Amino acid sequence: MEIKKISSKRELKEFVSFPIKLYKNHPCYVPPLIFDELNTFNPSKNPALEFCEVACFVAKEGKTVLGRIAVILNTEANKRFNEEHVRFGWFDVVDNPEVTKALMETAADWARQRGMKAIKGPMGFCDFDNEGMLIHGFDQLGTFATLYNYPYYPVHLEQLGFRKEVDWKEFQIAIPESLNERYFRFSELLAQKYGLRVISCKSNKELVRRYGQKIFQLLNDSYQVLYGYVPLNEKQVDYYIKLYLSFVRPELVSLIITPEDRVVGVGISLPSMSKAFQKAKGKLFPFGFIHILKAIRKNDLLDLYLMGVHPEYQGKGLNSLIFTSLLPKFQKNGYRMAESNPELETNARIQALWSEFNPRHHKTRRVYIKEI
């Protein structure tokens, strides 16, 4: 076995494609699109690479890939949190603890050469990259916005002395056929009290042009107290507007606005792409895009992708205002079940939002850390 640093486009493609082979035909694994993964490591595409240093490594035996890892030095995060940490991500490995050990030692050596004191992950370049290793819910279908891994991954890490840094919980929620009228009355009174309106855009073009920047400014404001969050800069905001808002169904995006047209709350939901991405097997062509279009148009599973409320309005019930505005659209479009995005285990407010709907806690994921 040798550990090899990625240094060419061909090697990078092998690096990003490895998990598709490792999890071939696995019923719970949702492969990413290969071109999206390649763009993530392209400095001309991903603005986070302006302040992040990254190295990618693979473990190989002959021509066979046994594992991979990316190690990331995010200077903005270290500055913000006064840390000397590196992140590891894009970590996948066969069930051999020696391969995991070799990859982690290589990543730690790279970090020590840059004066770093600890390594943590899985994390990406920023908080809009997939993060958190699955530690519970290995029999549950993944989502395109989260990582999937075999049960032996956390076992390997804990054997090497990695410990818990933070956990996220995910919930499965049945879309109710009806909602008590008191929720809608409460929402109306809430909107009147604070002079707010709940709207949805008629087109992606309107959503991007009129509210794209405002949505991500709100997310910067509302997420700044969350674990590891570094506010997106202007280039990153433009990048994620193009990446996400250009393909969402605008009627499934709920915006709470003030009379001055300031966005103080947002809920972004998406038709589940999980089964479509499984059928696409990492490729848009020749048929992958057809599966994705079908999933957007007709689906009974929904991903509750992002939700944010401005700090000025937190604790005032705006989360329920967002949900009650979206619920009739969920029912109209035939959605039966919804998946929450990962929520910090300490985020009691957002978890309380689902409490009325008999949520099922079906997944937990973790960021691990180890001093080096």
N, C-alpha and C positions, 0 to 999 in steps of 0.2 A: 504494500500500500504506500502511495505517495500523496502528499498534499501539494496541490498545484495552484498557483495564483492565476486568475483569469486575466488574459492580456490581449485577446482578440475578439472580434465580433462573432466568429464561429464558436469560440469557447463560451462566450456569454450566452449564446443561444442554447448551447448544451446545458449551461448552468440553470437558465430559467425553465428549460423543458424537463429537467430531471424529475420533479415531483409528479408530472403527468404520467411518467413511466412507473414511478414508485407506487402510485395509487391507481393504476390502470383498472378500470371497471369497479372501483370501490363505490358502494352505494351512497356514501356520505360525503365524499370528497368532491369539491366544486373547483375545477381548474380555472385559473385566470386566463385571460387572453394573452398569448405569447407576445404580440406586438405591444400591448400595454406594459408588460413587464420589461421589455427591451427599452421602451421609452423612459421608464422610471430610472434607468441607469445611464441615460443619455443626457449629458450636460446641456445640450442645445434644446432639450425638451423639458427637463425637470429643473426648475429654478432653485430647488433646495440644494442642488449640487454646487451652488455658488458659495454656500457656507458649511457644507458637509464634505468630509473626506471619506471615501469608501474603498474597501478592498474586498474582492470576492474570491473565495477559495473552494476547490472541490477536492474530495478524497477519491482517489482512483486506484483500482487494481488492474493493471494493464489498460485496456480501453473501457473498462466498466466503471461507471460512476457509482460510488458507495454513499456519498453524502455531499452536502454543500453548506456554505455559510457566507453571509455578508457581514462585515464588521464596519460600523459607521461611527465617525467622530463628528457629532453635531455641535459645533462651536457656540451657536446661539443658545442651545439648550443648556450647555455647561455654564455659559455666562449668566443666564437667567436664574438658574438654580444653584449657582456657586458650587458646581460639582466638577469632578475630574473623572467622568464616566465615558465609556463607549457603549454603543448599542450593538447587539447582534440581531440579525433578521435573515429572512430567506434561508432558514435552517431546516433542512430535511436530511434524513439519514436512514439507512437500513438498520435492522435490529441487531446492532453490534456495538456495545459500549466502548470498545477500543476506537472505533471510527469517530464516535461523538467526542471522546477524550482528545483525539488527535486534532479534530477541527477546533475545539474550544481552546486547546493549548496554543494553536496557531493564531487564533483571534486574540488571545491574551498577550502573546508575544508582540503582536502588531500594536496593541494598545499600550503596553509598557514602553515600547520604543518612542511613543508620543507623550510619555509622562502621565498616563492615566492610571487610576487607582482601582477601578472596578469595571465590570462588564455586566450588562443587563439586557434582557430581551425575553421573547422576540418583540422587537420594535422596528419601525421603519424610519425614514428620513424625517417624517413629521407625523402628527396625530391623525392625519387623514389616510395614512398607509395602514394596512392591516397589522394588528398587533395582538399579543396575548396568546399563550400556548393553551390549548384545550386540556383541561384536567378532569372534566366531568361532562358527559354527554357524547361519548364516542360513537354511540349508535344513532345520533341525530343528524339529519341532513344539514350540511353547512350552508352558508350564504356567500355571495360573491364578495362581501365586505369583511369577511372574517377568515381566519386561518383554520385549517383542519390538520390534525396530526394523529398518528397512531398512539395508543396508550403507553408505549414504551418510551416516548420522548421525555416526559417529566421524570420517569424513573431514571433514565440515563443522567439527566441533569442533577437530580438530588444525590445520586451516587458520587457525583463530582463535587458536591458541597454547595451547589446553588440553593438559595432559599427564597421564599416568597418575598416579593416587593409589593405587589398589589394584585387584587383580583377584580374581575368583572363578572357580572351575572347576565344571563340572557333568559328571556321569557317567551313562551308561546301563549298567544292570547286568542281565544275564540271571538270572532266578530259577532256581537249580539244582533239578533234579528230586530230587536227594538231596544230603545233606551228610555228609561223613566223620564217623563216630561219635566221633572224638576231639574234635570241636568240642563235642558235647553233654556228653561226659565232663568236658571242661575247664570248661564252664559250671556243671555240678553242683558240681565241686570249688571253683570260684570262689565260688559262692553259699554253700557250707558254710564256707569260710574266713572270709568277712566277715559271716556270719550274715544273709544277705540273701534275699529272696524276689522272684520275678518274677510279677506278677499282671496281669490284665486285668479291667476292670469288665464287668458284665453289661448295663448300660444307660447311656445318655448322662446320665440323671438322677443315677445313682450317681457317674459320673465327675466331673460338675460339682460336685455337693454335697460329695463326700468328698475329691476330689483336685484340683479346679480351682485353688484358691489355692496349693496345695503345688507343683503343676506349674510355675506361673509364677514362684514364688519360686525354684525350682530353676533355671529358665531365666535369671533375673536373676543368680543366683550363678555359673552356669557360663559365661554369655556375657559377663560383665563385662570380660574381657580382650580380647574381639574388637574389630575395627576399628569405631569410631564408636558402640559400644553404650552407650546410656544406660538404666539400670534403669527398668523400668516402675513408675509409682506405683500406688497402690491403685485409683484410678478407671480407669486404663488396663488393669490386670489384669482388672477386672470387664468392661470393654469387650471384651477379646480372648477371655475365657472364653465370652461370649455369641456372639461372632462365629465362633469356630472349634469349640469343644468341644461345642456343641449339635448339630452335624450330622456329626461324625466317626463312623465305625463303631467302637464301643468295643473290639471284639475286635482291632482293628488298632492299638490304643494299648497299648504295653507299659510297665509301671511297675516299677521296682526299688525295693523298700521295706525299711526296717530293721524290727527287732522293735517299735520305737516308732511304726511307721506313717509314718515320715518318707520322703519321696520323694527318692532320691539318683540316680536315673537314669530317663530317659524316652525313648521312641521313638514318634513319631506318624507313621503312614503313612495315606495316603488313596487311594481309587480315583481314577484320573486324571479330572479334570473337563474336560480340554482339548477333546475333541471335543464334549462336551455343551454347553460354553460357546460353542463356535463355532456350534452349531445354534441356541442361544438368542439369539445376536446382541445381547447386552446386556440382554435383557428376560426376566423370570421369567414373564410372562403375555403371551399366553394359553397358550403351549405350552412355554416355556423350562423351567419346573419339571419337566415330564414327562421331558425329556432328562436333566436332572440326577438325578432319582430313578432312572432306568434305569442311569445310569453308576455310581451308588452301589451298586446291587444286582448288576449284572453287568458285569465289566470284565476285561480281560487286562493292563492297564497300571496301574502303581502309582506314586504319588509318595511318596518318602521325605521327608516334609515337615519334621519337626523331630527333632533328637536332642540330648540334653544329659546330662552327667554332672557331679555335684557335684565341685568342685575337690578335696575331701578324698579322692575315689575315682578321680580321673583318673590314667591310666597304669597302672591295675590290671586292665584287660581288660573293664570293664563294657559297653563298646560291643559287644563280641562276645556278651556275655550277652543284651543287648537283641535283637540280630539273630537269634541262634539260637532265642530264644523266639517271634519273629514268623514265622520261615521256614515252619514247618509250617502256619501260618494262611494264608500267601501261597499255598502249594501247594494247600491245601484249597479255596481260593476261586478257583483257576484263573488266578492272575496269572502272566504269562510274563516280563514285563520291568518294570524299576523305574527311575525317574528320581531321582537324588539332587537335593537342594536345592543352591543355590550354596554352595560351600565355599571359604573363603579359600585362595589358592594356597599359603600357608605352613602350612596346617593338615594337617600330615603324619599326625597320629594318625587322623583320620577318613578320610583317603584310604587309609591302610593297611588299614582295615577292609574295603574293597572289593577289595583286591589279589588275594585268593584267587578272585575270581569273574570274572576277565577283564574288568574295567570298560573302557568306551569313553569316553574324554574327548571329548565331542561339542559342548560349548558353553563359551565363556568370556565373562565380562562384566566391565565396568570402570567405576569411578568416576573421572571426570576432575576436575581442579582447575586454576584459573587465578587468579593474583593480579590485583587490579583497582585 
